[in-house]
Amino acid sequence: MIVFDSVTKRYQAGQGGLAAVDNLSMTIDKGGITVFVGPSGCGKTTSLRMINRMVEPSEGTITVDGQDISGVPAPALRRSMGYVMQSSGLLPHRTVIDNVQTVLRLNKVPKSQARARAHELLDVVGLSQSFAKRYPSQLSGGQQQRVGVARALAADPPVLLMDEPFSAVDPVVRAELQEELLRLQRDLAKTIVFVTHDIDEATILGDKVAVFAVGGRLAQYAKPEEILRAPVDDFVAGFVGRDRGFRHLSFSEGTQLQVHPVATSQQQQPVSEWTLLVSEEKHPLGWLSPNRPGEIVAGGSLFEEHESLRRALDAALSSPAGLGVTVDEHGAVSGVVKAPEVLDAIEQARIAREA
């Protein structure tokens, strides 16, 4: 889909110029999410911006669907691709609905048709229609980013470029936006190139991950599971971090874990053992402790039965009762998992990988 062939970008003239990107050759798969990750100054954003010619390469060629992009007028090329940036880049004097239809109007789509499409996209990115007439200053950071994604999708582009789009929001909103992007990708199957400096975000989102080193060198390009399991050199190992083994648990399913029954109550009352306080719909509300009568103790993270061993272990270790609360697809309590059994499953998964 997108091919970099010996691409170099120098910001000073001549062969002695500083290389922001150094002899980059890679193929980005169609219909998947490819994440560029690395420290500051490694060339990941420069590489992204060369795809839509916001930055022109000094050497080499970039092709999209077999066409050399240097032969496509830059404005037309940019309008053919979606682009989402860190600050959302919304026009402050225009309403949400007007922002979303910007590219459609530039592409000469009739106003009524463009507006109808913009309203559709608010639903696609999970925003209420009540936001349509608001201005960017009246939105939270996460809402602004959703509008930015809707605008990028307006013309139904095959390629979506995303330059650290979630780095300016708080961790809770960031996790929500990541889930939203994965949901959108399941529905739309765009070719997405995503830039981040966060290795966790890269491994959560990426079908493939490109790790860039300082100096614009592509250090490793592989599936996230492979990068966590087998870093190609000391730089990648150091960037991925000492806890890469914990991150690697994201690629081991927890479906074989035993889910144990747990005492539950819909009333805040004294208890003789750790008891899970639940709503009428069996959604977890917190723990009742035998040692802290009358108090609701925060419950830690939750584990859905189809999720990874990483989520199971986090649920067990973050629970004040030492029991990881397991929920079904509707968020209702189905039982608990126990940390020793999760650790045993992790060891069995390691043995199976080695075999």
SEVODO-500444 format. One line per field, with one value per residue (C-alpha): x, y, z. Coordinates in steps of 0.02 Angstrom, whole numbers, plus 50000, padded with zeros to 5 digits. Layout:
<atoms>
east <- X; ...
north <- Y; ...
up <- Z; ...
</atoms>
This chain:
<atoms>
east <- 50000; 50131; 50312; 50466; 50612; 50781; 50704; 50816; 50770; 50907; 50869; 51033; 51089; 51220; 51277; 51345; 51175; 51091; 50982; 50813; 50770; 50911; 50888; 50715; 50647; 50485; 50315; 50158; 50020; 49850; 49704; 49806; 49875; 50061; 50135; 50294; 50371; 50534; 50615; 50607; 50708; 50708; 50618; 50451; 50345; 50453; 50424; 50236; 50230; 50326; 50179; 50066; 50210; 50198; 50385; 50476; 50609; 50787; 50816; 50718; 50537; 50372; 50231; 50049; 49955; 50099; 50095; 50246; 50175; 50302; 50198; 50037; 50003; 50029; 49857; 49766; 49871; 49831; 49645; 49650; 49714; 49647; 49761; 49741; 49866; 49905; 49810; 49661; 49691; 49508; 49462; 49412; 49287; 49189; 49063; 49093; 48985; 49072; 49242; 49195; 49137; 49291; 49376; 49211; 49180; 49359; 49321; 49168; 49040; 48870; 48836; 48682; 48770; 48926; 48823; 48728; 48891; 48962; 48813; 48836; 49018; 48975; 48886; 49032; 49158; 49040; 48986; 48808; 48721; 48702; 48885; 48855; 48829; 48962; 49131; 49298; 49323; 49164; 49233; 49349; 49515; 49447; 49294; 49403; 49507; 49349; 49298; 49471; 49452; 49279; 49349; 49490; 49364; 49242; 49299; 49315; 49504; 49592; 49742; 49732; 49886; 49886; 50025; 50024; 49836; 49805; 49960; 49880; 49736; 49732; 49763; 49580; 49524; 49675; 49624; 49447; 49510; 49623; 49475; 49372; 49507; 49516; 49326; 49327; 49464; 49365; 49222; 49317; 49481; 49581; 49768; 49822; 49996; 50004; 50147; 50178; 50322; 50232; 50280; 50123; 50013; 50111; 50087; 49903; 49860; 49985; 49964; 50147; 50267; 50415; 50542; 50648; 50817; 50893; 50965; 50816; 50866; 50734; 50792; 50656; 50495; 50387; 50228; 50219; 50226; 50392; 50467; 50424; 50483; 50641; 50710; 50834; 50969; 51011; 50930; 50761; 50774; 50812; 50673; 50544; 50594; 50634; 50450; 50429; 50393; 50239; 50184; 50208; 50069; 49949; 49974; 49932; 49747; 49669; 49527; 49587; 49588; 49469; 49337; 49287; 49123; 49127; 49016; 48910; 48788; 48677; 48677; 48815; 48823; 48947; 49024; 49130; 49231; 49278; 49114; 49085; 48955; 48854; 48711; 48544; 48622; 48767; 48892; 49035; 49032; 49175; 49222; 49153; 49294; 49272; 49398; 49323; 49136; 49028; 49159; 49162; 49339; 49387; 49393; 49542; 49535; 49417; 49451; 49339; 49353; 49412; 49553; 49739; 49839; 49907; 49732; 49697; 49856; 49825; 49648; 49710; 49855; 49756; 49612; 49614; 49544; 49678; 49539; 49526; 49347; 49291; 49146; 49050; 49026; 48886; 48994; 48905; 49008; 49040; 49166; 49348; 49521; 49661; 49837; 49929; 49827; 49860; 50047; 50039; 49951; 50087; 50220; 50126; 50113; 50301; 50337; 50221; 50308; 50479; 50415
north <- 50000; 50128; 50095; 50192; 50155; 50217; 50378; 50507; 50678; 50805; 50977; 51049; 51045; 50923; 50750; 50817; 50882; 50821; 50669; 50672; 50510; 50399; 50279; 50219; 50068; 49987; 49929; 49977; 49849; 49895; 49894; 49885; 50000; 50033; 50128; 50232; 50240; 50306; 50443; 50628; 50675; 50501; 50550; 50464; 50621; 50674; 50503; 50518; 50692; 50636; 50522; 50672; 50786; 50904; 50865; 50828; 50690; 50733; 50564; 50408; 50379; 50349; 50261; 50241; 50103; 50095; 50281; 50390; 50531; 50656; 50661; 50705; 50890; 50911; 50991; 50851; 50719; 50792; 50800; 50616; 50567; 50592; 50683; 50695; 50792; 50808; 50970; 50917; 51072; 51124; 51295; 51391; 51507; 51365; 51248; 51062; 51017; 51148; 51082; 50904; 50951; 51057; 50932; 50887; 51069; 51087; 50937; 51029; 50914; 51004; 51087; 50985; 50822; 50874; 50922; 50757; 50661; 50765; 50722; 50537; 50547; 50618; 50454; 50355; 50432; 50422; 50603; 50658; 50764; 50896; 50941; 50990; 51177; 51195; 51277; 51191; 51297; 51220; 51042; 50939; 50881; 50706; 50775; 50887; 50737; 50642; 50789; 50787; 50602; 50633; 50771; 50657; 50522; 50640; 50606; 50419; 50418; 50251; 50317; 50397; 50483; 50512; 50615; 50583; 50617; 50559; 50623; 50786; 50705; 50623; 50435; 50388; 50482; 50416; 50237; 50275; 50352; 50202; 50085; 50196; 50193; 50003; 49994; 50111; 50010; 49848; 49933; 50036; 49943; 50098; 50100; 50194; 50262; 50316; 50408; 50396; 50401; 50279; 50096; 50040; 50135; 50063; 49883; 49909; 49986; 49921; 49774; 49812; 49928; 50023; 50071; 50221; 50263; 50436; 50490; 50430; 50247; 50112; 49994; 49860; 49835; 49689; 49636; 49706; 49532; 49499; 49666; 49631; 49450; 49474; 49653; 49657; 49755; 49845; 50006; 49924; 49824; 49983; 50082; 49946; 49944; 49821; 49776; 49715; 49540; 49611; 49699; 49536; 49459; 49561; 49431; 49280; 49245; 49218; 49110; 48953; 49035; 48964; 49089; 49062; 49110; 49263; 49325; 49473; 49593; 49733; 49810; 49902; 49797; 49714; 49556; 49411; 49392; 49501; 49532; 49618; 49757; 49751; 49845; 49767; 49730; 49641; 49776; 49789; 49943; 49903; 49786; 49766; 49721; 49617; 49733; 49900; 49892; 50024; 50070; 50034; 49992; 50035; 49878; 49889; 49848; 49723; 49571; 49513; 49327; 49348; 49468; 49439; 49370; 49546; 49610; 49460; 49485; 49672; 49639; 49516; 49623; 49786; 49711; 49748; 49572; 49489; 49428; 49494; 49536; 49452; 49525; 49469; 49570; 49668; 49718; 49600; 49504; 49323; 49282; 49311; 49252; 49219; 49287; 49121; 49038; 49182; 49168; 48980; 49014; 49138; 49006; 48878; 49004; 49035; 48848; 48831; 48973; 48896; 48727
up <- 50000; 50057; 50011; 50068; 49952; 50016; 50082; 50166; 50232; 50267; 50337; 50271; 50090; 50030; 50082; 50246; 50301; 50458; 50419; 50507; 50416; 50355; 50208; 50259; 50165; 50223; 50162; 50257; 50241; 50171; 50293; 50453; 50588; 50576; 50722; 50713; 50887; 50957; 51062; 51019; 50865; 50787; 50626; 50655; 50628; 50480; 50402; 50427; 50350; 50197; 50154; 50116; 50063; 50210; 50209; 50047; 50048; 50001; 49920; 49878; 49829; 49917; 49827; 49876; 49786; 49663; 49620; 49655; 49761; 49696; 49537; 49630; 49669; 49857; 49894; 49802; 49889; 50061; 50025; 49977; 50150; 50324; 50446; 50636; 50740; 50925; 50954; 50845; 50736; 50736; 50668; 50825; 50739; 50658; 50739; 50760; 50610; 50502; 50554; 50509; 50334; 50294; 50176; 50093; 50049; 49985; 49874; 49803; 49886; 49890; 50056; 50102; 50062; 50158; 50311; 50308; 50301; 50445; 50554; 50514; 50568; 50738; 50772; 50701; 50823; 50971; 50988; 51022; 50890; 51026; 50997; 50815; 50848; 50982; 50954; 50992; 51149; 51220; 51206; 51314; 51245; 51210; 51123; 51014; 50962; 50914; 50805; 50728; 50686; 50613; 50502; 50443; 50397; 50309; 50131; 50166; 50132; 50112; 50213; 50385; 50458; 50646; 50727; 50916; 50920; 51098; 51189; 51250; 51346; 51517; 51536; 51558; 51402; 51309; 51345; 51286; 51124; 51092; 51113; 50999; 50864; 50870; 50857; 50707; 50624; 50643; 50551; 50422; 50389; 50342; 50313; 50468; 50506; 50687; 50774; 50961; 51085; 51201; 51178; 51272; 51150; 51005; 51061; 51101; 50933; 50807; 50690; 50654; 50746; 50674; 50808; 50755; 50832; 50852; 50685; 50586; 50578; 50571; 50708; 50699; 50603; 50658; 50745; 50923; 50999; 50911; 50965; 51147; 51139; 51036; 51023; 50880; 50974; 51137; 51080; 51049; 51210; 51308; 51226; 51252; 51435; 51571; 51594; 51416; 51486; 51573; 51413; 51318; 51423; 51317; 51181; 51291; 51309; 51481; 51416; 51509; 51681; 51809; 51863; 52044; 52127; 52240; 52381; 52325; 52405; 52345; 52519; 52611; 52769; 52889; 52815; 52879; 52718; 52570; 52480; 52314; 52317; 52156; 52075; 52027; 51856; 51946; 51898; 52025; 52137; 52257; 52398; 52574; 52694; 52853; 52936; 52881; 52917; 52837; 52706; 52519; 52463; 52283; 52180; 52061; 51875; 51793; 51685; 51543; 51511; 51330; 51378; 51403; 51548; 51573; 51611; 51723; 51824; 51840; 51902; 52033; 52094; 52099; 52198; 52386; 52413; 52306; 52191; 52013; 51972; 51811; 51710; 51557; 51397; 51481; 51630; 51752; 51879; 51830; 51968; 52014; 51963; 52086; 52068; 52099; 51962; 51842; 51877; 51845; 51678; 51633; 51666; 51561; 51419; 51429; 51420; 51271; 51179; 51209; 51147
</atoms>
